[in-house]
Amino acid sequence: MKLYPINAGNFKLDGGAMFGVVPKSLWQRTNPADQNNMIDIASRCLLIEDGNKLILIDTGMGDKQSDKFFGYYNLWGDDSLDVSLNKHGFHRDDITDVFLTHLHFDHCGGCIQWNKAKTGYEPAFKNAHFWSNKDHWKWATEPNRRERASFLKENILPIEASGQLKFTAITKDNALANSELGFDILFVDGHTDKQMLPIITYQEKSIVFMADLLPTAGHLPLPYIMSYDTRPLLTLNEKERFLNLAAENNYHLFLEHDAHNEIITVKKTDKGVRLNESLSIKDIF
């Protein structure tokens, strides 16, 4: 097995929204904001080469939305999904499976692109299966009013129409599940219903793709929870359980949205679970 970081682009989000009830005087120590209160955010995806499978976890926003849409997110940097794939010697058509932690636009937007005539949409990975789960798919295609703006139909419905959609099994009480793709899945419900966190065993290490359970290293303290989460008290409980396990088992946490910390480990302290080490991906992979 080989792992490759795939940076699908960088953007900015409002720091207050990213940290909920936590005062700016506290969160800006780890996530400094610009003059518009925006903080740096990455779309750091993960590519797994395992035998004849080439599995991409999440895809970033994609590029099919309007300039007005992208104007809300202050895109920055030169990274893109294609550039990052090419850097490692791969092309979109090589991807056999796209695993989607959840269907918010910044995680699945890159799945779908305009067709050549710009008259409709088509899969951006023509040879891949797209993996979700039935509960989250229903949640996303029948969205509540709070999340509706994050579940964009043009990102989601063409996946089903393509015939390339597959569902992974859901375990009772969100117990750890074995996926069809060779890694374990932890289901969490606080951010959105049935978000899936891959846990990959690599060179005797457990690499956990954190998605939106832990957006950045700055979110380690338990009350530091995004305003985007639909069930913040549930997120708090899920974070506490997971971070204790991560500290006890020396999990390596792959941060999808932290523009400045790629992989971290954590430790227990008198103040709770806190940062142990911030590691470069090249030190692990």
C-alpha positions as a Python dict, from the first residue, in 0.01 Angstrom:
ca = {
    (1, 'M'): (0, 0, 0),
    (2, 'K'): (110, 356, -78),
    (3, 'L'): (-50, 682, 40),
    (4, 'Y'): (-36, 1019, -134),
    (5, 'P'): (-168, 1356, -14),
    (6, 'I'): (-382, 1524, -280),
    (7, 'N'): (-442, 1895, -230),
    (8, 'A'): (-759, 1985, -419),
    (9, 'G'): (-720, 2358, -343),
    (10, 'N'): (-725, 2611, -62),
    (11, 'F'): (-993, 2854, 48),
    (12, 'K'): (-1097, 3069, 344),
    (13, 'L'): (-1389, 3051, 586),
    (14, 'D'): (-1517, 3284, 854),
    (15, 'G'): (-1326, 3214, 1175),
    (16, 'G'): (-1629, 3273, 1393),
    (17, 'A'): (-1832, 3017, 1200),
    (18, 'M'): (-1544, 2771, 1223),
    (19, 'F'): (-1520, 2798, 1603),
    (20, 'G'): (-1879, 2853, 1711),
    (21, 'V'): (-1919, 2991, 2063),
    (22, 'V'): (-1543, 3018, 2128),
    (23, 'P'): (-1425, 3382, 2144),
    (24, 'K'): (-1190, 3507, 1874),
    (25, 'S'): (-935, 3603, 2138),
    (26, 'L'): (-889, 3229, 2198),
    (27, 'W'): (-917, 3067, 1855),
    (28, 'Q'): (-699, 3322, 1677),
    (29, 'R'): (-399, 3196, 1874),
    (30, 'T'): (-392, 2884, 1657),
    (31, 'N'): (-589, 3000, 1352),
    (32, 'P'): (-513, 3367, 1284),
    (33, 'A'): (-770, 3555, 1081),
    (34, 'D'): (-722, 3816, 808),
    (35, 'Q'): (-880, 4161, 809),
    (36, 'N'): (-1213, 4008, 703),
    (37, 'N'): (-1209, 3752, 986),
    (38, 'M'): (-1135, 3470, 738),
    (39, 'I'): (-900, 3183, 823),
    (40, 'D'): (-696, 2955, 597),
    (41, 'I'): (-861, 2625, 502),
    (42, 'A'): (-727, 2339, 288),
    (43, 'S'): (-894, 2064, 86),
    (44, 'R'): (-635, 1797, 160),
    (45, 'C'): (-761, 1470, 15),
    (46, 'L'): (-592, 1130, 38),
    (47, 'L'): (-506, 884, -239),
    (48, 'I'): (-459, 516, -151),
    (49, 'E'): (-279, 287, -394),
    (50, 'D'): (-351, -68, -286),
    (51, 'G'): (-297, -349, -537),
    (52, 'N'): (-518, -279, -838),
    (53, 'K'): (-722, -18, -651),
    (54, 'L'): (-659, 355, -655),
    (55, 'I'): (-890, 509, -395),
    (56, 'L'): (-942, 885, -356),
    (57, 'I'): (-1091, 1007, -28),
    (58, 'D'): (-1291, 1326, -90),
    (59, 'T'): (-1248, 1556, -390),
    (60, 'G'): (-1265, 1920, -278),
    (61, 'M'): (-1502, 2178, -426),
    (62, 'G'): (-1434, 2114, -793),
    (63, 'D'): (-1439, 2398, -1045),
    (64, 'K'): (-1786, 2400, -1203),
    (65, 'Q'): (-1948, 2663, -978),
    (66, 'S'): (-1979, 3028, -1074),
    (67, 'D'): (-1726, 3301, -1003),
    (68, 'K'): (-1981, 3450, -764),
    (69, 'F'): (-1997, 3122, -570),
    (70, 'F'): (-1620, 3089, -541),
    (71, 'G'): (-1597, 3458, -450),
    (72, 'Y'): (-1749, 3373, -111),
    (73, 'Y'): (-1457, 3142, -31),
    (74, 'N'): (-1151, 3351, -124),
    (75, 'L'): (-964, 3077, -311),
    (76, 'W'): (-587, 3100, -271),
    (77, 'G'): (-274, 2914, -378),
    (78, 'D'): (-191, 2715, -690),
    (79, 'D'): (-297, 2368, -576),
    (80, 'S'): (-563, 2173, -761),
    (81, 'L'): (-677, 1813, -772),
    (82, 'D'): (-536, 1754, -1122),
    (83, 'V'): (-202, 1918, -1047),
    (84, 'S'): (-167, 1714, -730),
    (85, 'L'): (-261, 1386, -902),
    (86, 'N'): (-18, 1455, -1186),
    (87, 'K'): (257, 1532, -935),
    (88, 'H'): (234, 1171, -817),
    (89, 'G'): (206, 1029, -1168),
    (90, 'F'): (-171, 975, -1178),
    (91, 'H'): (-470, 1095, -1380),
    (92, 'R'): (-840, 1119, -1293),
    (93, 'D'): (-911, 823, -1520),
    (94, 'D'): (-683, 603, -1309),
    (95, 'I'): (-906, 636, -1002),
    (96, 'T'): (-1103, 318, -930),
    (97, 'D'): (-1297, 440, -624),
    (98, 'V'): (-1394, 775, -476),
    (99, 'F'): (-1484, 751, -108),
    (100, 'L'): (-1688, 1046, 18),
    (101, 'T'): (-1676, 1118, 390),
    (102, 'H'): (-1995, 1320, 340),
    (103, 'L'): (-2168, 1518, 68),
    (104, 'H'): (-2108, 1881, 166),
    (105, 'F'): (-1990, 2072, -140),
    (106, 'D'): (-1632, 2120, -21),
    (107, 'H'): (-1591, 1742, 9),
    (108, 'C'): (-1771, 1612, -300),
    (109, 'G'): (-1787, 1901, -550),
    (110, 'G'): (-1495, 1763, -748),
    (111, 'C'): (-1685, 1440, -825),
    (112, 'I'): (-1890, 1604, -1097),
    (113, 'Q'): (-1790, 1834, -1383),
    (114, 'W'): (-1951, 2005, -1680),
    (115, 'N'): (-1965, 1803, -2000),
    (116, 'K'): (-1768, 1942, -2294),
    (117, 'A'): (-2066, 2134, -2432),
    (118, 'K'): (-2156, 2271, -2087),
    (119, 'T'): (-2509, 2146, -2135),
    (120, 'G'): (-2507, 1907, -1843),
    (121, 'Y'): (-2296, 1727, -1587),
    (122, 'E'): (-2084, 1413, -1592),
    (123, 'P'): (-1860, 1225, -1347),
    (124, 'A'): (-1511, 1372, -1321),
    (125, 'F'): (-1381, 1017, -1256),
    (126, 'K'): (-1529, 812, -1537),
    (127, 'N'): (-1384, 478, -1426),
    (128, 'A'): (-1456, 506, -1054),
    (129, 'H'): (-1723, 389, -815),
    (130, 'F'): (-1846, 663, -579),
    (131, 'W'): (-1899, 546, -221),
    (132, 'S'): (-2146, 690, 30),
    (133, 'N'): (-2397, 524, 267),
    (134, 'K'): (-2775, 501, 242),
    (135, 'D'): (-2853, 706, 551),
    (136, 'H'): (-2629, 994, 459),
    (137, 'W'): (-2743, 985, 97),
    (138, 'K'): (-3105, 1023, 209),
    (139, 'W'): (-3000, 1301, 451),
    (140, 'A'): (-2827, 1488, 167),
    (141, 'T'): (-3091, 1440, -102),
    (142, 'E'): (-3374, 1540, 134),
    (143, 'P'): (-3183, 1815, 315),
    (144, 'N'): (-3291, 2004, 623),
    (145, 'R'): (-3307, 2381, 590),
    (146, 'R'): (-2992, 2433, 794),
    (147, 'E'): (-2773, 2225, 562),
    (148, 'R'): (-2947, 2281, 231),
    (149, 'A'): (-2688, 2531, 111),
    (150, 'S'): (-2412, 2274, 164),
    (151, 'F'): (-2584, 1990, -24),
    (152, 'L'): (-2581, 2107, -385),
    (153, 'K'): (-2794, 1895, -618),
    (154, 'E'): (-2550, 1935, -907),
    (155, 'N'): (-2280, 1770, -696),
    (156, 'I'): (-2493, 1479, -580),
    (157, 'L'): (-2772, 1372, -816),
    (158, 'P'): (-2544, 1320, -1122),
    (159, 'I'): (-2349, 1062, -919),
    (160, 'E'): (-2660, 847, -891),
    (161, 'A'): (-2761, 912, -1250),
    (162, 'S'): (-2420, 789, -1370),
    (163, 'G'): (-2480, 440, -1230),
    (164, 'Q'): (-2145, 458, -1049),
    (165, 'L'): (-2286, 506, -697),
    (166, 'K'): (-2227, 242, -431),
    (167, 'F'): (-2323, 230, -63),
    (168, 'T'): (-2109, 93, 215),
    (169, 'A'): (-2278, -89, 502),
    (170, 'I'): (-2370, 97, 821),
    (171, 'T'): (-2303, -69, 1155),
    (172, 'K'): (-2543, -74, 1448),
    (173, 'D'): (-2478, 208, 1697),
    (174, 'N'): (-2199, 342, 1473),
    (175, 'A'): (-1960, 65, 1572),
    (176, 'L'): (-1639, 47, 1369),
    (177, 'A'): (-1710, -102, 1027),
    (178, 'N'): (-1491, -280, 776),
    (179, 'S'): (-1533, -121, 434),
    (180, 'E'): (-1523, -296, 100),
    (181, 'L'): (-1216, -88, 20),
    (182, 'G'): (-982, -241, 276),
    (183, 'F'): (-997, 13, 558),
    (184, 'D'): (-1217, 60, 863),
    (185, 'I'): (-1482, 331, 893),
    (186, 'L'): (-1589, 527, 1198),
    (187, 'F'): (-1939, 676, 1164),
    (188, 'V'): (-2009, 1005, 1342),
    (189, 'D'): (-2330, 1209, 1342),
    (190, 'G'): (-2261, 1544, 1507),
    (191, 'H'): (-2146, 1741, 1203),
    (192, 'T'): (-2391, 1576, 965),
    (193, 'D'): (-2572, 1243, 969),
    (194, 'K'): (-2347, 938, 912),
    (195, 'Q'): (-2025, 1116, 825),
    (196, 'M'): (-1759, 849, 758),
    (197, 'L'): (-1400, 866, 884),
    (198, 'P'): (-1161, 616, 719),
    (199, 'I'): (-907, 447, 947),
    (200, 'I'): (-619, 313, 739),
    (201, 'T'): (-355, 73, 868),
    (202, 'Y'): (-25, 179, 712),
    (203, 'Q'): (319, 55, 816),
    (204, 'E'): (187, -45, 1159),
    (205, 'K'): (32, 300, 1208),
    (206, 'S'): (-336, 393, 1222),
    (207, 'I'): (-396, 689, 991),
    (208, 'V'): (-736, 849, 1055),
    (209, 'F'): (-880, 1078, 789),
    (210, 'M'): (-1048, 1335, 1012),
    (211, 'A'): (-1282, 1510, 766),
    (212, 'D'): (-1498, 1748, 974),
    (213, 'L'): (-1483, 1581, 1315),
    (214, 'L'): (-1155, 1767, 1368),
    (215, 'P'): (-1116, 2032, 1097),
    (216, 'T'): (-786, 2176, 1225),
    (217, 'A'): (-542, 2123, 1507),
    (218, 'G'): (-689, 2436, 1662),
    (219, 'H'): (-1014, 2246, 1720),
    (220, 'L'): (-866, 2000, 1969),
    (221, 'P'): (-1025, 2149, 2285),
    (222, 'L'): (-1367, 1990, 2320),
    (223, 'P'): (-1584, 2308, 2309),
    (224, 'Y'): (-1411, 2425, 1989),
    (225, 'I'): (-1690, 2310, 1757),
    (226, 'M'): (-1797, 2456, 1425),
    (227, 'S'): (-2122, 2646, 1390),
    (228, 'Y'): (-2181, 2431, 1082),
    (229, 'D'): (-2238, 2120, 1296),
    (230, 'T'): (-2602, 2018, 1311),
    (231, 'R'): (-2573, 1852, 1654),
    (232, 'P'): (-2292, 2029, 1841),
    (233, 'L'): (-2344, 1850, 2173),
    (234, 'L'): (-2319, 1518, 1992),
    (235, 'T'): (-2001, 1638, 1822),
    (236, 'L'): (-1860, 1719, 2164),
    (237, 'N'): (-1925, 1364, 2287),
    (238, 'E'): (-1792, 1208, 1966),
    (239, 'K'): (-1477, 1419, 1982),
    (240, 'E'): (-1415, 1329, 2345),
    (241, 'R'): (-1448, 956, 2282),
    (242, 'F'): (-1237, 964, 1970),
    (243, 'L'): (-958, 1188, 2101),
    (244, 'N'): (-916, 969, 2409),
    (245, 'L'): (-879, 668, 2180),
    (246, 'A'): (-640, 859, 1957),
    (247, 'A'): (-418, 950, 2253),
    (248, 'E'): (-425, 598, 2396),
    (249, 'N'): (-347, 430, 2064),
    (250, 'N'): (-115, 691, 1910),
    (251, 'Y'): (-338, 745, 1607),
    (252, 'H'): (-198, 969, 1335),
    (253, 'L'): (-468, 1222, 1246),
    (254, 'F'): (-473, 1331, 881),
    (255, 'L'): (-623, 1681, 878),
    (256, 'E'): (-826, 1755, 568),
    (257, 'H'): (-891, 2123, 637),
    (258, 'D'): (-585, 2244, 827),
    (259, 'A'): (-377, 2445, 580),
    (260, 'H'): (-72, 2445, 806),
    (261, 'N'): (-77, 2113, 995),
    (262, 'E'): (-86, 1800, 783),
    (263, 'I'): (-76, 1514, 1033),
    (264, 'I'): (-86, 1536, 1412),
    (265, 'T'): (-68, 1306, 1711),
    (266, 'V'): (-229, 1388, 2044),
    (267, 'K'): (-168, 1323, 2414),
    (268, 'K'): (-362, 1341, 2737),
    (269, 'T'): (-289, 1640, 2963),
    (270, 'D'): (-444, 1797, 3273),
    (271, 'K'): (-647, 2018, 3036),
    (272, 'G'): (-769, 1728, 2826),
    (273, 'V'): (-637, 1583, 2501),
    (274, 'R'): (-397, 1825, 2335),
    (275, 'L'): (-145, 1839, 2051),
    (276, 'N'): (152, 1609, 2085),
    (277, 'E'): (332, 1645, 1750),
    (278, 'S'): (262, 1815, 1419),
    (279, 'L'): (418, 1603, 1146),
    (280, 'S'): (493, 1651, 781),
    (281, 'I'): (326, 1403, 549),
    (282, 'K'): (665, 1315, 401),
    (283, 'D'): (775, 1199, 746),
    (284, 'I'): (494, 940, 751),
    (285, 'F'): (430, 845, 389),
}
